[in-house]
């Protein structure tokens, strides 16, 4: 069917375009002009993702809401197969949490500890990132294939787990494959988080006082590396003494294992390891800082 003559609307630079039997409103944006190039950059952990997902689900375009529903339904079905989710009683029924918001989310449930645990946060942060991208496309009045063909989207990357979202954008040729690939990778992120939790093998602390990662700021890499080794030696001696005196059955080398896992800036690092080792490292750093008057 022939297009209607383009007529400016009253709100900004808008035109209507007839597609088949449906009239849709398209927003013309200057930064989508030929020659403009952008790169999609996705972040990592520590983002308050649940409110973002809820906002997009309740206020976003139909395509955005459908993606959130399809991906989280798949995640909840997959989660039902594993004890970790059943033990905490919530699974990954995210859209169900929203519809029961007054009785669940308003009471602080699920807990922050559960929401930030890797089996939950890994897949849901990924879902929030892809949903945000889909919503951005809809608000721009364009499609994934169109921004690729025009060269407007010149690349996609990410920090930490955000690299997975970058990969999904890069490997997808159109809107349909974007959704298909995203749902497949959401499942991958669930299992990455679940296996990480199982490997670490410690009970979820509802007070969030235990974590497998410690953020350290203000030290150079070589300084931090020396403190890690110093802490390992001290903690090894303490644990070995506990074994000798109390007969505790401890895997000492597993408990003291920790290393620098991320460099987020010139003097900003993440150290990964057993919570007991990270707590000992934190105490070591605090003692040195106190002695130096920092």
N, C-alpha and C positions, 0 to 999 in steps of 0.2 A: 504494500500500500504506500502511496506517495506521502511524503512528509508534509505536515502542515507548515505554513509560513511561520517563521520564528518571530515571536512577538515578545518584547521585554515585559517582564512581570513587575509588580509594584515593589517587591522586596529584592533590592540589589540587582545583580546581573543574572536573571533567571530566564530560561526559555522552556517551552513545553514541546515535547517531541512525541509523536504518535507512533507506537510500536504495536503492530497488529491491531487488536481491538482495545489495547490499554494505553491510556495517556499517562505518561510519567513525567515528573518534574525533574529537570536536570540542572545542576548548578555549575556554571562556568567559572573556573578559578584561573586567575592569571598565572599562578605557579605551575599549572599544567601545560603551559605554553611550550612549543617546540624549542629545544635547546636547554631547557631546565633539567637538571639531573639531581636525583635524591638517592640516599642510601638508607634503608631501614635498619635501625640499630635497636636490638632488644637487650633488656637488662637481665639480671640474675635473681638470686634469692633476696629475701627481706622486704619485698614489696607487699603492701596490704591488698592482696589480690581479690579477696572475697567480695568486698564492697564494689570493686570494679566490675566483677562478673555480674553481680546483682543489678548494678546500674545498666549494663549493656543488655542484660536479659530482659529487663522490664521496660527500658526506654529506647533500645536500639532498633535497627531495621529488622524486618522479618528474617532476612538471611542470617543476621547476627544471632538472633534468638534461636533460630533453628539449629545453627551450629552448636551453640552452647548446650541446648537440650540433647542433641544427638551425641555429642562427645561425652557429656557427663552421665547420660544414661548408659553408654558403653562402659565408662569407668566404674559406675556403681555395680553393674552386672559382673565386671571382672573382679571388683573388690569383694563381692559376696563369696568368692572362691577361697578367700584367704583369712586366716584366723586373726591377723593383726587388726583388720577393720571390724570384724565381729566383736572382738574383745573390747573395743571402745564404743560400740553400739551405734555408730553413725554411718558407716560406709562412706560412699561418695555421692549420696543422693542430693546433689547441690541444689537443683531447682526445687526439690522438696523442702529444703531448709528455708528457701525464700517464701514459699507459699504458706509455710507454718512459722513465719518470722516472729510473730508476737509470742508464740509459745516456746520457740527454740532460740533464735538468734538474740532476742531481747534478754534472755536469761544467761547470755554468755556461753551458749552451747552451739556447736562443739567448742571445746576449750581452745585457747590460743596454742597450747602445747600440741594438741592434735592437729590443728590447722597448719602449724609450721613444721610438723614432722615430715620427713622426706617422702613417705608413701602418699601423703596428701598434697603437700605443697608443690612437689615436682610436677605432677600432671596438671594441677589446677592453675599454677602460674603460666604454664605453657598454653592452656586453654584461654586464659585471660589475654595473653599476647596475640594469639591468632584472632580471637574475637575482636580485639581492638583494631587490628589491621583490616579485617572484613568490614567493620563499621566505618573505618576511615574511607574505604573505597566507596561505600554506599553514600556517604555524606558528600563525597567529591563527585558523585554521579558518574562513576567510571567502574571498570572491572580490572581484575588482575591481569588478564591477557592484554587489555588496552594499555596499561601502564608499562608492561613489558615491551609491547610492540613499538610504543612511542619512544622508549628509552628513558622515560621519566623515572622509573625505578631502575637505577643502574646497578644496584647490588643490595645484598642483605647480609648482616652479620649479627653478632651478639656477644655479650659478656657472660661468662660462666654458662649456666644452662640456657641462656638466651641464644647461644649459637645454634641450638636445635631449631628454634623458630626461624632463624635465618636460613638454615638448610631447607626447611619446608617451603619457604617462599621461593628459594632458588630452584628447587626441583619441580615446582608446579607450573604448568603451562597456562592454566586457565582457572576460573572460579571453581569448577567442578573438581578438578584434580587437587586444587588447594584444600578443599574441604575433605576430600578422600584421604589425602596424605596426612593432613592434620589429625584426623581421627585415629589413623594408624599410629602416628607418632605419640599421640596422647597415651595410648596403651603402652608404648615403649617407655615413656616417662614414668608411668605408674610402676612398671617392673624395675626400672632403674632405682627409683626411690625405695621400693619395697626391699629389693635385694641389698641395698645399702644399709637399711635399717636392720635387716636380718644378720648381715655380716658384722655390724657393730655390736649387736646383741646386748643391748641394755634396755631396761624398762623405761618407758616414757615417763618423764617427770612432769607431772601436771603443773608444778610451780615454775617450770622452765629454768631450773637452776643447773641442769646438766645439758650439755650440747657437744656434738662431735667436732665443732669448729669454734675457734677463738679468734676474734679480731684484735690485731695488735697495731697500734699507731705510734709513731714517733721514734722508731728504731730503724737503723739500717739493716739490710739483709744479713750481713756478716755478724753484726751484734746479736740479732735474733737467733741465728743459727748456733752461736756459742751458748746462749742462754738455754736453748732447747737441749743441747748436749749436757750442760751442767745439771739441768732439771732431771734428765733421764738417769744420770749417775746417782743423784741423791735419792730419787724415787725408787730406783732399783735396790739400793741399800735398805730403805725403809721396808719395802715389800718382802725382801729376803729375810729380814729380821722377824717380820710378822709370821712368816712361814716357820721359822725355827722355833719361835716362842709359842705361838698359838696353834701350830700345825695346820695353818690355813692352806688350802689347795688353790694356789693362784698361778695363773699363766703370766708370770712377771713380764716377759718380753712383749707379750701382746698388750699388756696394760700400759707399758711405758712408751710404746711405739707412737710417735707423732712427728710431723714434718710440715714445712711450709708448703701449702697447697695452692695458694693464690697470691698474686701480687696486684693489688688494686691501686697502687700509687707508689711514688718514690720511697715513702716510709709507712705504707699501709699494707699489711699482710693478713692473710688468714692462715692459721695453723690448724691442721686436722689431726685427730687422734682420739684416744679414749678419754672420756670426760674426767677421769681421775688424773690423768697425765696433764690435761689442759688446765685443770684447776691448780695443780702444782706449779705449772709454768706461770699462770696468772699471779700466784702468790710470790714467785721468784721475781717477776717484773715489778710488782708493787713494792717489794722490799727495797729493790734497787732504786726505784723512783723516789721512795720516801727518804732514803739515805742521801740522795742527790738534791733533795728539796724540790723535786718537780711536782 
